[in-house]
Structures are given as structure tokens and as C-alpha cells.
């Protein structure tokens, strides 16, 4: 009675036999690829292995290992994979931050990826070329407008103030 098929956007794909008797912990889909972690795959402290299976011709291809020690993951609209592992968060394997909340990712309509970092979890950042870029500290609410514009509230003395910034003027990581 295990599921043997995956239904994606109305298309049915046969799962490989290796997935018939296991239960998935979490999964995501992007660009004809299924990403998932499995229950009972290593100890909770060490994290899980993130697998990817390509979907083609009505079948799910045998999985390949993407990353290990994954505690949680999200897939951005453009296909970037953000993972939380022991020691921090990563985007496509590149280190982002020690204390990133990937469960609080925000996306702009054009695919911009925004996240919160820092010990207090209120440091607003964005992903640029797979790397983290700092935008502002002490941020409470965010409205991602585009990859280049973001509006957010910051806690000043008294009431929060809304800031709308063109963030193309920030230094690009790695340049």
C-alpha cells in the first residue's frame, strides 16, 4: 500500500522501487526535479541527506545525493536550494549565515530571495549570486517588491518606521 507514483502539475510519474517502502520527511519541486529527505536516514543531530530525482518520460529517475547533514531545506522560485545544516545555512552549497531562519524565506514576484539572519532573527538579508547580502538590522515586517526593491519596518525609538529601498546600491558579495 505504499505510494508508487508522484503527481506533479497533473502529470503522473512512477517512483523508483527504492522509494516504495520509505517515508519522505520533506520534499520540494523545481525545474523537473524532485528534492527530498527521508525519515530514518541518519540521526536527527547529524541531519538528513538531501536527494534529487529528475522527472522524465513519466518516471522518477534514481536519486542522486545533493547535500548531507540537512536539517531543513527550501527551494527558491529560480531553483536555488537553501539548506539549514549544523553550523549554518547554505545556498546551493555556499555558506550564507550561522543563524538563518530559512522557514521565514520571502520571495519577490520576480524571484528575489529574502531571509532573516542573526541571533535575534531580525537581520534582513537577500541572496545575490548564491551569497548572502545584508540589507538592514532590527527588521520586523518585510514586503519584497522585486529583486532590487524591498520595503520593511525597522524598530526605531517609538513606532516602527517603514523604509523602501533600492538595494542595487548595496555592495555585491564577492566583488
N, C-alpha and C positions, 0 to 999 in steps of 0.2 A: 503493500500500500504506500510506498514512498513515491514522491513526485518524480516523474521521469521526463517531464517537459518544462520548458521555460516559455512563458508568453511575454513577448516584448513588442509593444506597439502593434498588437493584433497579429503578429507573426509567431508561430509555434516552432520551438527549437528543441530537439532531442538532447537531453543531458548525457554526458559520458557516464558509463556504468560506475566510475569511481565516485560519482556524486549521488548515486541512488540511495545509499544507506547512511549518508551523513546529514547532519543538520547545519545549515548556514547560520552563522552568528549575525552577520550583516552583509549587505550587498548593495551594489550601485551599478549603473549602466552608463556608458558613454561611447559614442562612435563605434558601434558594432562590437563592443567588448563588455563582458560582464566581469565585474570585480567583486570579490567576496572573501570573507574569512569564515572558518569552520569552527564549530564547537568542539571542544576536546582536543584541539590542536596545540599542544604545549600547555604550560602552566599559565595561569592568569597573570602572575607577576612578570613573566617574560614577555607576554603579549602573544599575538597570533600571527600566522603567516597570511599575507595578502596575496591572493591568486588572481590571475586574469585569464579569461577564456574568450577567444574570438568566436563570434556567431557568424556562420556562413552556410549556405545551402541547406537550411533547415536543421543544422546540427550545431551543438556547442562543442568547440574543439577542446582537446585535452588541455588542462590548465597549466599555466607557467607561473612560477614564483616571481612576485614583484618586489616585495619587501618582507622582512621578518620583524618580530617584536612589535607588531602593530597593535595598539590598544583601541584605536578608533580611526575611521577614515571618512573623507567626503570627496566627491568628485565635482569640480567646478564645471560650469556650463561649457567651457572651452576644452574640457578633457584633462585639465591638470588634476593630479591626485594629491590631496593634502592628508597627511597621516599624523597621528599623535602616537609617539613611541616613548619608551623610557628615555628620559633626558631631553625631551622637547618635541617640537612639531616640525614637519618637513613638507616641502612642496616638490613633487617629482624627485624625491631623494635629497634635495637641498635643504639645509637647516634653516628654519625660519626664526624660532624663538623658543626659549626654555619653557615659558608659561603661556602657551597659546590655547585659546578656547576654540577648537575647531567645531564644537557644537553650536557656536554662535557666528558662523560664517554668514556673510551678507554678499549678495551679488547685485550688480547694476544690470539694467536691461541689455547693455552691450557686452556683458560678460566680465566686468571688473570684479575682482575678488577682494573683499574687505574682511578683516578679522580683528579680534581683541587679543592683546598680549599683556605681559607684565604680571607681577604678583597679585595686584588688585583686580586684574582682568578688565581694566578700563583704558588701556593704551590702544588707540585706534591705529591700525596699520593696513597696508594693502599689499597684494602680491604683484610684483613687477618683474617680468622676465624670470619667473620662478624664485625670486628672492623677496624677502620682507622689506617693506619701506615704511618708516614711521611717519604718521600724519599728525597726531595730537595726543596729549595725555589728558586724563580726567574726563573722558568722554562718556556720556550717559546714553544718548539715543543717536542713531545714525540713519540717514536717508541716502543710500547710494544712488546718485543721479546718472553717472556714467563712469567710464574708466578714469576720466580726468577730473570730474567734479563730484564733490561729496558735501552734504550738509550734515551737521551734527550739533548736539548741545554739549557745552562744557560747563563744569561747575566753577563759577567764579564766586566772589563774595556776593551773597544774596541769591537771586534767582538764576537758574541756568540761562546761558545765552546761546542763541542759535548762530552758527558760523557756516557760511557756504564758501568753499574754497576751490580755486582752480589748482589742482595738485600737480599739474605738469611742471610747475616751477620747482618742485622738490628735487633734490639730487637723486639720480637714478642709481640704484645699487650696482656696484661693480664697475662703475665708470669713473 
